[in-house]
Structures are given as C-alpha cells and as structure tokens.
Amino acid sequence: MAMEVTQVLLNAQAIDASVRKQAEDSLRQFQEQNLPSFLLSLSGELANEEKPVDSRKLAGLILKNALDAKEQHRKFELVQRWLSLDGNAKTQIKTCLLSTLSSPVVDARSTASQVIAKVAGIELPHKQWPELIGSLLLNVHQQSIHIKQATLETLGYLCEEVSPDVIDQDQVNKILTAVVQGMNASEGNNDVRLAATRSLYNALGFAQANFSNDMERDYIMRVVCEATLSPEVKIRQAAFECLVSIASTYYDKLARYIQDIFGITAKAVREDEEPVALQAIEFWSSICDEEIDILEAYGDDFTGDSDIPCFRFIKQALPALVPMLLETLLKQEEDQDQDEGAWNIAMAGGTCLGLVARTVGDEIVPLVMPFIEENITKSDWRQREAATYAFGSILEGPAPEKLMPIVNVALTFMLTALTKDPNNHVKDTTAWTLGRIFEFLHGSDVDTPIINQTNCQQIITVLLQSMKDVPNVAEKACGALYFLAQGYEDVGVSSPLTPYFQEIVQALLNVTHREDAGESRLRTAAYETLNEVVRCATDETASMVLQLVPVIMMELHNTLEGQKLSSDERERQGELQGLLCGCLQVLIQKLGSSDATKYMFMQYADNMMGLFLRVFACRNATVHEEAMLAIGALAYATGPDFAKYMTEFYKYIEMGLQNFEEYQVCAVTVGVVGDVCRALEDKILPFCDGIMAQLLKNLSSDQLHRSVKPPIFSCFGDIALAIGENFEKYLLYAMPMLQRAAELSAHTAGADDEMTDYTNSLRNGILEAYSGIFQGFKSSPKTQLLIPYAPHILQFLDSIYMGKDMDEIVMKTAIGVLGDLADTLGSNAGSLIQQSVSSKDFLRECLSSDDHLIKESAEWAKLAISRAISI
C-alpha cells in the first residue's frame, strides 16, 4: 500500500467521481487497518521532494484532519488516538514534518507548518515533544530563506494552537525575539518578513509580560509601526492587523504611542490600498469597542482607580478622526447594496463613525452636521448617499434631545428622498436611516414623539410604496417598518398604526410573493416585520390578526404538496417553511394570550398541529427547529387539551432528542418538552419513561454538544413539577447525575469568560431541576425520599456562594432552591440549614440586592427557612 499511496492520493483528486470514490475508500481502508503505517506513509509523502505537489498537499491535509476536528467529542477522540500511538511511529512522523520545513515547494512547507502546530497542540500540554520549540528557534538562524519563512509560519500556527500557560516565559521571550527580528526592516526577504508579521499577530496573546516592560513594549511597537510602512502591501496589511489586536489586548498600554498611530492610520486610510486602509479604520473601531465597554462598566463618573483606565483616546482624536472617517464615506462601490457580503472603505468608515458616536455621544453631532448639510442636496449621488449614511450612523449615542430638532427637520426630507431620489444607493441608505431613527428615537421611553397623527400616514404610505422598489431598498423599508411597529409595543389600548393595519399586513404578504423576494433577504425581512406588526398589535385589530391564521396555514399547506424539486428549490422551500412556522408561532402566542381571541383561535389548532407534524417529514434542521418552537407555543396555548396530539407527536420528540448532529434541534426539543409538561401537567405521565430514558442517555453522551446539557437538567425540574410524587422512580437516576454535574460545576471556576458563562448556565440548569423536584414533591407523603439529598444540595449552594463567580440569574435560582428545600422538607431541613457554612451570609447578601427579583426570592426563602426552623 505504501508503494502506491501517491497514485491513490492523486486519484482522490480526480475529475471522474468513480475514480475519486474508489481512492477515498482505499484511503479509509488503509487508515482503519493500520493507522500508524497510514500516518507514516502520509508524512513520508509530504516530506518526499520527488513526489508531485498535489499528492504531497493532500497527504498533509489528511494528516492534519487526523489530528483535529471541529466537533468537541471528535476532537477529543483524535487527541486520545494520537497520544496512544506507538512512540517510534510518532517520532518518525515528527521527523518527516520538521524536515519538510526546508522544502523548496511552498505548499509542502506551509502544510507541514500547520500539521506541526496541530501535533504541538496535542503534545505540549502533556509535556511531550519538549525539544520542539528549541529546534524551531535554531531553524530561524539558518541561512536558508525557505527554512526561516516556514519556521516563522510554524511558530505563528503554534501560538494559535497552544494556550499561553503551556509555554514558559523564557521560551515565550525567545519566540517573540525571533518573530520581531524577522519583522525588522533589516530582514531582506519579504516572505520571511510577512511570515514573521503574521506570526506576531498570533503570538500577541503570549506577550503579557513583555508588554508590561516599557523597553520591550517600545521595541515591539516600533517594529510593528515600521512594518506598516513596508513597500509590500501584504506586510502592511499584516502589521495593521497586529495593531488592531494590540488595541483590544493591550489598550491600557497604548497612551504613549497613540499620537504616532493616528498619523500612520490616517495616511493609510487616505492613501493606501483597500485591504490596508480597512485595517487602519478597524484599529479605531477596536479602540471604540474598548472605551464603550469601559464606560458602560464604570459609567461616566470615571475614576483613575478602576482596573482598566479609560484614556478617552476617541474624545482626544475627534477633531481629526471624524473628518478622516467622513472622507471615507465618499468611496462607495457601485454594487455594494446588492452584494450581501460587501465590505469596503465607505462601509467600514460608517461603521466606525457609528462606534465613535456611541463612545462620545453629543460631541459628535456638531462635527458631522456641516458635512451632512453640505452634501445632502448635491447632484452627485455619492455625496447625497454619504451625507445620509453619516446621519444614520450617528443616531445611536447622542442624547435624543440633542438629535430631535435635527430629526424633525430631516424626516420630511428623507421621506421625499425615499420616493423621489433617482439613485438606488441613496434610497437604500435613506430607508436604513429611517429604520435607525425609529429604532433609537421612537418608542414609549422617548419624551417627545417624532411620529404624530400628521406624519404617521405619510410615513406608512412612503414605506409601503418603497416595499415595491428593488429588493435591497424594499428590504430596508421592511426594516424601517419593523422598528416603527416595535415603538408602539407598549401603547396599550390604541395604536396609531391601527387604521393602517390591514393595509400593512397585505403589503407585507405581497412582498413575500414577489418573484425576486429571494434576493437581499427580502422575504425573510418581510416575515420578520409581519411578526413584529402582529406582536405589537392591540385588541382593536384582534379580528384581523385572527384572519391571518388561515392565510399563513394555507401558505404552509401549499409548500407541503408533493412536487418534485431540485436541491436548490428544496433548500428555498425549507427556508419558506421555517419562516411560515415562525409566523404561526407568533400568531399562536398573540391569540393564545388573551381569553377574547383564544376561543376563536382554537378552531384552527387541530389543522395547525397536522401541518406541523407534516413539516417534520421534511429533512431540514432549520424547519424542524421552527416547527418545534411553534408546537411549544401551541402546547402552552391549548393547555391540557394538547394531550390529544401526544401519541402522534411523541415520536418526533424522540427524534428531536436523539438528534445529536443538529444539536440546536435537540436543544429546542428539550425546551418544548418543558412547554408540554407545563401544558399537560400529570397527563404527560404515560410518556415520561421514554422521555426520561432519552434525557439520561443524552447527559451520559460525549457526543452531544455541551450547550444542550443545562436545559436537560432544567427539563428534569419541569417533568417533576408536572408529575409530582410520580417522579419517585426517576430519583435514583436523576439525583446522582445532578450531583456529578454539581461537583463538576464547582471545579470549573477561574476559567475564561466563555467557560464561566457555561458553568453558570450549567449551575442554573441543576438548580432549576432541584427546584422543580422539591416543588413537585411538596405536600406529598413521599417528601422524606428527598431528605438524603439535602446535605449535598446545601454543600452545592455553599460552593457556589464561596466561588463568588455566579451571575444574577444563578443567584436568584440558588436562593429560591434554599427556600424550596426549607418549604418542602420543613423541620427536616431546619437543622441542616442552620449547620450550613454560608446559608446565612448568602441570604443576607440576597436580601440587600439591588435586583428586585433576587430580593423577592430571598424574602420568600427567609420566610420558608424561619418556618422550618421554628417547627
């Protein structure tokens, strides 16, 4: 097999599908029969200069995929598989990889760099391959340009794969020295300099200690700033990418360089090629993000003694920064509105201007208004569009009272421009700007309304007219109508939109039927807006909302009628079914929430459920998710009557719970099980064995995405609450699972933000399970079954409290569980609570919380505890 591996790899890239398939089968067979030999053959192929480039590249790629995968469980399997591989085989493979770094073939070198980093990502944390970094650093000092370039590339990939705590500071210093030397202007070869600059980008996370040292930081910053002036465009771009990363990672160290950086970025934005200019703008967007976060966390009463200082770089740079950004707005591209993925200087400049407005508030208005006034009526479309974009960009940040006088004048002008301007770009941006006006300056929390009886009709007429325009303009008009409706969400009895309700709904339905509704997200936008209009409707329009139900059901029915479709058409149809199920969900929630409409709406429930069950027959994850959510809403609306659908629906619950691949479907199904439990209460009992068995199986599986596990625990609580003491037979299985998860969540403290968020959601799920179980057993003769579990639960509450890293949601649920425990177990819990390490402190802290929900839960818990202790 080793002899013919070259030919097999070439065949695997053949045009002929049958040749390709046969080659792929051979490779799979070889891998299954003898993994060490398979991996050795691949590394040998990659290292062999006599082999064709195509077979070498594919060998490297297969090797890389044998070490890493996107899915967590698969990645874990591959890591274990590599670690348990024969030591000699691993040594030979690594030798081949390192030797490939000197190959004259750039593709072979680059692939080897990536594979070495993957191996390092597995081995370095296990204290294996300790000599790797040393031998890479020796390579950097070699004469060969190839080795130097490939080694710097490898160091960059390695920093991406390995976390900073795996490499000791001495080695970090040596890596940074090698990388920064490679970036130096004195480095004659551009390939080496580019590889070094890209490597620094990945290595910045390792440089905490170096950035704390003035001399080292000065040196790194000098080299990065020099690289932004390189004659080679890719090096300039990579250097600015480093600056962007430094802006967010080391904001607090930037004060002494910011003046120089402004000069460099301003020159790049005005004169350099687009990829470079975009990164130069991105630097200022990153600074805005940092300052917005700091100011939001500490408020405007900012003092110097917070953890991170706010230097107000944006405020200082305003007089020069705003004119620079306004100039970029005039560099639009002809087709940017049609291309969904478009990103160019004008768009980046407008986005940055919006962030600047959020950072400095009112101060931006006088700097932008002259530009708007000067350009808004010019004959060149670019000037009109830029002025409109500038106006739309600064609507979030400044105080409404600062903007209101300007908006009142601008509104009439914009409504005219939206119908009369000859240019589509201008109309597109005008509709977007109207949407921003309605989003930020219209609603129950704004003191002086910009929309009144006089202009309301004109606004609606113009928006409905614009929905007939080209798709990108129509999509923005839908967006503006969405925010217009949303602003009336809390008006109560009568909404200014009521007289136009029928007309608005009809116009939106017409949009969904347009031939070109597939372009510019138009159909999706129309349904999202329709949903918002329904959500914000008042009682006056209830009968019209009800009339919409059979219309949408008919649309869904039509998509289910059996016609032969191509895969593209099937995908489009799936998208439409998802949108229709989403729309029905909103209608169910709206009509089911009021007694007046609920009775009338129920006549459609059977047919609707029938349609949703038919949707499950289509193999499309998004549609399944939307149909599940709609069924959850239907269960909530129909209550105990939902029982009649359960026999038919149960198999789809089972399917959803078993869908590990499309784990969002699984998560939504778990949520719907909770909805059904709340609707059916003890009528869910006949289905509980199957549901509990599947949920327990899901929790034990390594293959299910971890984000689904917290909702599963919450679901235990929903089931226990629904079936009460009948949950007894599941205690033996559920409680140990909860205990193990509780112990696990106590030991993940001190991790990164993402892990902390996950830990909190896991804790909340566990606590919701306990809460449901205690409440389910309350007043039942079987409460004593829970007594053995009480000490562990109190211990869990202690550990959460002591960890000091719980969020408000966990705090509220945790203090609630303490109350449930006291309430259900009474005197049996009293003495345990008194012995608990932190219950008293925890209760005291919650009672003095600013969050009224936490305070409310704590007051109830205090009452329950004092009752339990006094018994």
N, C-alpha and C positions, 0 to 999 in steps of 0.2 A: 504493500500500500504506500509506504514511504516513497518508493520509486516514482509512483505515478501521481503523487499528490499535486504536482504542478499542473498536470493536464486536467485533473478534476477541478482545481481552483479556477482554471481558465474556462472550463465548461460551465461552471456555476455562474459565469457572467455572459453565457452565450445568448444570442438573439432567439434561437429556437427554444421554445418553452419546454419541450420534452427532454432535450439535451440538458437543459438547466435543472429540471426536476430530478433527473437521474443523478446528476452530480451532487445536488443537495442531499439526496437520500444516501449516497455513498459517504459523504462527509459525516452525516448524522450517525450512520452505522459505525464508522471508524471511531467516532467520539464515544459511542456507547460501549464498544467492545474493548477499547484500550485507551483510556483518557491520557495517561502520561505520554504514551507514544504519539498520540494525536497532537497534543500541545507541543511536544518536541519537534515534530515534523513541521508544524506551523512556524515555530520560532526559527528553525533551520532554513525554511523557505524565505522568511523575511530577511535573514542575515546573508543569504547567498547572492553575491553580486552577479552570478551568471544567469540567474532566473529572470523571467520577464517582469516588468514593473507591475503589471496588473495582478499577477498571481501573488507577488510579494505584498502588495497593498491589501488584498483580500485576506491573505494569511494573517496579517497584523490585526485587521478588523475583527476577524473571527476570534482571535486570541483575546482581544480587548473585551469582546462580548462574553467570553467565557469567564471573565473576572468581575463583571459588573452588570447590573440591571436596574431599570427604573423602579420596579415594584420592590418594596422593602423585603418581603418574605423571600423573593427570588434572589435578591442581592445577598441576603444572609446565607442562603443555601450555597451560592457560588463562593462566598468567602470561606465557609467551612470546608468546601470541597478543595479549594486551593491549599488551605492550611494543612489538610490531611494528606496531601500529595507526597509521594516519595521525595525525600530531601535531595537525592542526586539529580533527579529529573528537574526539580526546581532550580538547582544551581546551574545546570546546563542551559535551561531556558533563559535564565537571567544573564548568563554569559553571552548568549546569542544576541539578546536585546541590546546589551551595552556595546557590543562590537558593531551593531548596525548604526550606532550614532555617528560612525566615521564614514558611512556610505556616501558616495558622490550623488546618489539618487535622492532628491529632496523628499519625495513621497515616502520612501522607505524610512528615512531618518525621522520624519515627523510622526509616522505611525509608531515607530519604536519608542519615541518620547512619551507618547500617550500611554502605551502599554506599561512602560517602566513606572510611570506615575500611578497607574492602577495597582500594580503589584506592591509598590511602596505604600499605597493607601491601605492595603491589607496587612502588610508585614511590619511596618514601623510601629504601629500601636501595640503589636505583640512582641516588641523588642527583637524583631528579626531583621536581617539584612542591615546590620549596623554600619557596615563599611560603605554603603551606597553613596551617601552624601559626600564622604571623603573622596571617593573615586570620581564623582562628578566634578567636584571642585578642582581636582588635578587636571581634568579634561580642559577646564576653562583656560588654563595657562598654556595649552598646546598651540603650536603654530598653525595647525590646520583650521581653516575658516569653517569647514563643514562641522568638525567636532565641536568647535566653540559655539556655533549657532545652534546646533542640535542640543547641546548640553544646557545652554541657557533656556531653550524652549522646554526641556525636560524639568528644569528647576521650577519654571513657572507652573507647569501642569502639576508638579509635585505639591507646590504650595496650595493649589486648588483642591487637591485630594485629601491632604492631611490636615488635622486641626492643629493650631499653633502650640498647644501644650505637649504635642508629641516630640517636637524638636527642641533640644536645649538651646539656651540663649547664645552660647558660644558658636554653635553651628549656624544659628539664625544670622549672627553677625557676619560670618564668613559668606553665607549665601548672599546677603544684601551687598556686601563689599564686591563680590564677583559680578552681581547684576548691575550695580551702579557704575562699576568700572566699564562694563560692556556698553553702557548707555553713553559714556563720555564722548564728547565731540572728538577727542583724540583717537577714538576707535575708527579706523579707516573704512571698515566694511559695513555697508548699510544693512545687510541681512543680519549681521551679528547685533548691530545697534537696535534694530527693530525687535529681534527676539528678546534682547535684554529689557527693552522698554515694556514689552508685553508681559514679561516675567515679573517686573516690579509691580505691575498692576495686581497680579495675584499674590505677591509677597507682602503687600502693604499691611494686611491683617496681622502679620508676624512682627511688625516693626514698632509695637507699642513702646518698648524700652528705648529704641533708637530715636523715636520722635519726642521722647521726654528729655533727650540730651541735646542741648542747644547746638553744639558743634556738628553732631551727626545729622541733626534735622536740617541745619543750614546747608550742609553738603548735599543731602538728598534733594532738597528743594531747588538748589542751584542747578543740579544736573537735569532735573525734570524740566525746569523753565528753559534751560538751554536747548533741550530736545524739542521743545515746542517751536523752535526756530530752525530746525533741520531743513536742508533743501528737499528731503524726501517726504512726500505727503503722508505716507503710512506711518512714518515715525512721528510726525507732528500730531497726527490723529491719536496715536497710542499714548503720547505724552499728555495730551489734554485729557484722555480717559483717566490717566493716573491722577491728574489734578482734580477731576470730578470725584474720584474715590477718596482722595485726601480731604476734600471739602466735607464729606459726610463722616469720614472716620476720625479725622483729626481737626475738626472745626475749632476746638479750643486752643489750637497751636498756630492758628493762621495769621494772627494780628500783624506780625512784623513783615509778612510777605504780601498782604492783600493789595497794597498800592501797586506793586510791580505786576501782580497777577492781573489787575484791572487793565493795565497798559497792554499786556500780552493778549488778553482775551479780546479787548476792543479792536486791536489790529486784526486779529484772526477773523472776528465777526465781519469786519468791513471788507477785508481784502483776500482772505484765504478761500480755498476750495470748500465746497459744501460739507463734506464729512468732517473737516477740521472745525469749520465755523459752528456746526451743530454741537460739537463737544464743548466749544468755548461758551456757548449760550447755556449748555447743560450745567456748567460749573456754577453759574449764578442761580440757576433753578435749584441746585443742591444746597447752596447757601440759604436760599429762601426756606427750603424744607426744614433745615436745621433750626433756623430762627423762629419759624412758625411753631415748631414743636416745643422749643424752649419757652417762648412767650405763652403758649397755651398751658404748659405745665406750671409756670410760675406766675402767670398774669403780668399785668403791666407794672405792678409795684415791684419791679425787678431789683434785687439787691445783689451785691457782689459776692455774697457768701453762699450762693447756691452751688450745686455740684458742678454745673457747667455754666460758664459765664455767657451772657449774650452780648456780643460786641457791637450789635446793630450795624453790621457791615453794609446792609442794604440801605439803611437810612443815610449812612455817610456817602454812599456811592450814587444815591438818587439823581442828583443834578446831571451826572454824566451817563449813568446807566440807562435811564428812561429814554433819552434821545437816541442812544445806540439801539435800543430794542424797537423803538418806533420806526427807525430806518429799515429794520429787517422786515417789517410788515409789508413793505412795498415790493418784496422779492417773491411774489406768489408764482405758482406754476399754473399753466393754463388748465390742466385736467385734474387738479388736486381734489376737487369736490366729488368727482366720480370714483376716485380710487380709494377704497376703504382703508388700505394700509399706508396711505400717503403720509409722508413726514418730510418737511422741508424747512428752510430757514424762517420763512414767514410764520409757519405754524409753531415752530419752536420758540420764536420771539414772542408770539402772542401768548403762548402757554406761560413763558417766563414772566411776561408783563402781568398776567393774572396772579401769579405767585407773589410778585412784588407788591401788588395791591393788597393781597391778604397779609403781607408782612408789615407794611407801613400804614395801611388804612387811608385816612383822609388826605394825607400829604401827597398822594399820587395824583389826585384829581386836577389841581392847577397845572401840573406838569404835562398832562395828557390833553386837556381840553383845547389848547391852541392848535394842536395837531389835528384834532377832530374837526374843529371849526374851519380850519384852512382847507381840508381835503374833502369834506363830505359832499360838496356840490361840484367837484371838479369834473371835467369832461372825460378824463382818463379813468376807466373802471378801476384800475389798480389803486388809485388814490381814494376813490369812494369806498372800495372794499376795505382798504387798510384802516380808514377812519372808523368804519363801522365795527371792524374787528377790535380796534383799540378800545372803543366804547364798551363793547360786550365783555372785554377782558377785565375791565376794572370795576365791574358791578358787585363783586364779592370782596369784602374787606372794608371799604369806606362805610361810614355810618349812613343809614337810609336818609336822615335829614340833610346830609351833605349832597346826596345824589338826587333826591326827589325833585328839586327845582329844574335840574337838567333833564331828568327823565320825562317830566311832564311836557317839556318843550319838544323833546326828541320823539316821543311816542307817535304823534301825528305824522311827523316827517317819515318815520320808519314804516308806518302802515302804508303810506303812499309809495315809498320805495319798493316795498314788497310786491305791490301790484304793478307799478309803472316802470321800475328800472329796467332798461333793456338788457342788462347783463346778468347771467345766471349766477356767477360768483357772488355778485353784490346781493342778489336776492337770497341766496343760500346763507350768507353771513348775517343778513338782516333778520331772517327768521330765527337763526340761532340766538342772536342778540335779544330779540323779543322774548324768547324762551328764558334767557338769563334774567331779564327784567322781571318776568312773572315768578321765576324761582326765588329770587332774593329780595324783591321789593313788593311782593303782593302776598297777602295772607292775613290771618287773624292777628298776627303779632306785629303788624306794621300799623303805626298810628294813623298816618294819613293815606287813605287808599288812592292808588293811581288809577284804579278802574272804577268808573261810576256809571250811572244809568245812561249818560250821554255817550260815552265812548265804548261801552260794552258791546253794543250792537255792531259798531264799525269794526272792532277788533275781531269779533266772531265772523263777520262777513268776509273780512280780508283773509283770515286763517283758512276758512273753508274754501275760499277761492284758490288759495295757494296750494291746497291739497290736490288740486287738479294739475299743478305745474309739473315740471320734470321731476323724476324720482328724488334726487337729492334735496331739492327745495321742498317738495311735498313732505319728505321725512322730517325735515327741520320744523315745518309748520305743525306736523303732528306733535312734535316735542314741545312746541310752544303751547299748544292746546292742553297738553298733559299738565304742564305747570300752572296754566290758567285754572284748570279744574281743581288741581290739588290745593290751590289757595283758598278754595271755598269749602274745604273738607269739614271745617268746624263751624259752619254758619248756622247749623240747627235747622230751623223750620223752612226758611225760604232762601233760595239761592238765585242770584242774578242770572244764572245760566238756565234756570227752569224754562223760560219761554222758548229757548232755542234747543232744548234737549233733543226732541225728535229729529230736528234738522242736523244736529251734530252727530247723532248716532248713525243716521242714514249716510251722511257724508263719509264717516269713517268706514262703514261697511262697503261703500262704493270704492274706497281706496283699496280695501283688501281684495277686491275683484279686478283691479287693474291688471292688464296684460303684463305691465312692467313692474308689478309690485314686488317681484323678487330682487330688484336692484336696490342698492343703497339701504338695505334693511327696511324698506318701506312697509312691507306687510307686517313685520314684527312691530314696528313703531305704531302702526295704526291699531293693532290689537292691544298693545300696552296702553295706548291713550284711551281706547274704548273701556278697558278695565278700570282706568283711573276715573273716567267720567261716571261709570256705574258706581264705583266705590264712594264717590263724593256726592251721589245723587241724594235728594231729600225725599221725604214722604210724598210730596206733591207729584213726583214723577214715578212713583212705585208701579203704577199700572203699565207705564211704558217700559220699565225695566222688565216686568213680567212678560210682556210681549216679545222681548228679545230672546227669551229662553228657547221657544220652539224654532226660532230662526237659526240660532247657533247650533242647536241639536241637528237640524236638517243639514247644515253645512258639514257637521261631523259625520252624519249618516252617509252623505254623498262620497266622502273620502274612503268609506269602508266598502263601497260596492266594488265587486271583483272585476277590475280591469287589469290587463297585462301591462306592467310598467317596466321601463328601463331602470337601471340602478340609480341614475341621476333623478329621474322622476320620483322614484320611491323615496329618495332622501328628501326631496322637496315636499312630498306628501306627508312624510313623517314630521317634518317641521310644522306643516299646517295643522296636523292633528294635535301636536303639542300645544300650539297656540290656541286652538279651539278648546282643548281640555282646560287650559289655563283660564280662558274666558269663562267657561262654565263654572269653574271653581269660584271665581269672583261673584258670579250671579248667585250661586248656591249660598255663599257667605252673606251676601247682601239681603237676599229674600228670606233666608232662613233665620235671620237675626231679629226679625220683627214679627210679632204674632199676626199683625194685619195681613202680611203677604205670605206667611209660611203656609197657611192652609191652602191658598190658591196654588202655591208653587208645588205642593206635594203631588198634585195630579201628574207631574212630569217625572217624579222620582223613579218609577219602575223603568220607563223607557230610557231614562238617562243612565241608570245603572247597567242596563242591557248594552248601551253604546260603549260605556267604559270597559265592560268585560270583552267586547269585541275588539277594542283597541289593543288589549293585551295579546291578541293573536298576532299582531304585527311585531316583528322582531326589531324594536328600536328603543334603545335605553331612554332617550330623552322623553319619548312619548309615554313610556311606562311610568317614568317619574311623575310627569304631569297628570296622568290618569290616576295614579295612586293618590296624589295630593287632592285631586278633585273628589275621589271616593272618601278620603278622610273628612273633607268638608261636608259631604253628603251624610256620612255617618253621624257627624256632630249635629247636623240639622234634623235628621229623622229620628234620632234617639233610639229607644228600644225597638221601634219598628224596623230598624236596619237588620234585625235578626233574620228576616225572611230572605235576605240576599247572601247570608253567610255560607250556606252549603256550596253555592256556586263560586263565591268569591274566595273561599278558603284556599283552593289550590293555587290561586295567584299570590296569596300571602306567602304560601310555602315557597313558590318560585322566587318571589322577591327576596325572601330571607336567605335563599340559597345562592343568590346572585353575587358571588364574591368578586367576579371580574369587574362588573359595573357597580362598584361599591356604593355610588350615590343612590342607585335604585334600592339597594339593601337598606341604606340609612333611612330613606324616605318610607320604605315599607315598615321599618321598626316604628317610626313616628305614627304611621297610620294604625298600626296595632294598638298604640296608645289611644288614638282617637276612637277606635272601635270599642275598646274597653270602657272608655268614659260614656259612650253612647249606650252600650248594651248592659253594662254592669254584670250581674250574675248570669245573664243569658249567654255570655261568652264562654261559660264553663265547658260545654262539650268540646270546644276547640283548643282548650288550654294545654292539654297534654302535648299535642303536636307542636303548638307554638313554643312552649317552654323547652321542649326537647331540642328544637331547632336553635333557639336563642342560646341555650347552654353550649350547643355544638359550635356556634359562631364564636362564642367567647373563648373556647379552647383552641380555636384555629389560629395558626400563624399566618394563614394566607389571606385573612380578612383585614382590610385596611384599618389601622388603629382608630381612625376617627369615628368608626361605627360603634365602637365598644361602649363609650359613655352613654349614648342613647339606649343601648340594650339594657344597661343597668336601670336607667330611668323607667324603662318599659316593665321591668320586674315590679316596680312600685305601682305602675298603672294596673297591672294584672292583679296584684294583691289587693289593691283598693277596690277593684271590681268584684272579686270573688270572695273577699273576706277570709274567714277561717278555712275555707276550702284550699287556701294556698298552703295549708299544712304539709301536704305531700311533697311540695317543692322545696320546703325549707332546707331539707337535708342536702340538696344540691346547690341551691342558690346561695345560702349563707356562707359556705366555705369559699365559693367563688368571690363573693363580696369581700370577705376577709382578706383573701390573697391580693385582690386588686387594691384594697385599702392599704395594705402593707407596702405594696409596690408604689403607690402614690405618695407614701410618706418618705420614700427614699429617693425621689427624683428632684428634690429641692436643689436650688443653686444652679440649675441648668440654664440654657439660653432662654430667650423670651418665648420662642415657639414651644419649647418643652414645658415651660411654666404655664403657658396657656392651656396646653393639652392636659397637664396634671390637674389644673383647676377644673377643666371640663370633666375629667375622669372622677375627681372627688365629688363634683356636683351630681353626676350620674349615680354614684354609690349612695350618696346622702338621700337623693330622691327615692332610691329603692328602699332604703331603711324607713324613710318617712311613710311611703305607701304601705309597707308591710305593717308598721306599728298602727297606722290609722285603720288598716283593713281588719286587724285583729281586735281593735278596741271594743270593749263591752262584750267580748266573746268569752265563753268559759275556757277557751284554749290559750288565753294570753300567757299562761305560765310557760308555754313552749318557747317563748321568746327570752325568758329570764337568762338562760345560759349564754346568750349572745350579748347581753347588755355590757359586761365588763369590756369586751373587745371594742364595742362601738364607742364607749366613753374614752377608751385609750386612743381610738382613731381621732375623736374630736380633740383630745389633748394634743396629739401630734400635729394636727392641722393648726391649732392655735399657736403652739410653740414655734412652728415653722415660719410664721409671720409672712407667708407669701400668698395667702388666699386673697381672691378678689371679692368684690361686694356680693356677687351672686352666691358664691360658696358660703360667705359669712351668713347671709340670710338663711340659706338652706340648712346650714350647720346648727344655727341657734334654734331653728324650727325642729330639727331632729332631737335636740336636747329636750325641748318641750314635749314632743310626741312620746319620747321614751318615758318621761315622768307621767304624762297623761294616761298612757296605756298600761304601764306596769305599776303605777301608784306607789304604795309603800315599799314594794319590792325594789323600786328604783331609788327611793329616797336616800337610803344609806349609801348606796353606790355613788350617787351624785355628790353626796357630802364628802366622800373619800376621794373623789376625782381631783386630779392635780390642779386643773385650770378652769373648771366649770364656772366658779365664782367670778374669776377675773374676766373670763370670756363674756359672761352675762353682763357684767358691769360695763365692759367696753361697748357691747352692742346697745345697751340701754342709753348710752351717751352718744350714739352715732348720729351723724347729720342726715343719714339716709332714712327717710321716714318708714320705708318698708322693713328695714333691719330693726328699727326701733319698735315697730308694731309687733314683729315676730318675737322680739326679746321680751316685750311686756307680757305677751301671751305665755311665753316659756316660763317667765318668773312666776306667774300665777299657777301654772301647772306644777312647777317644782315645789312651791310653798304648800300646795295641796298635798303633794306626795310626801313631803317631809312631816307634815302635821298629822298625817293619818296614824 
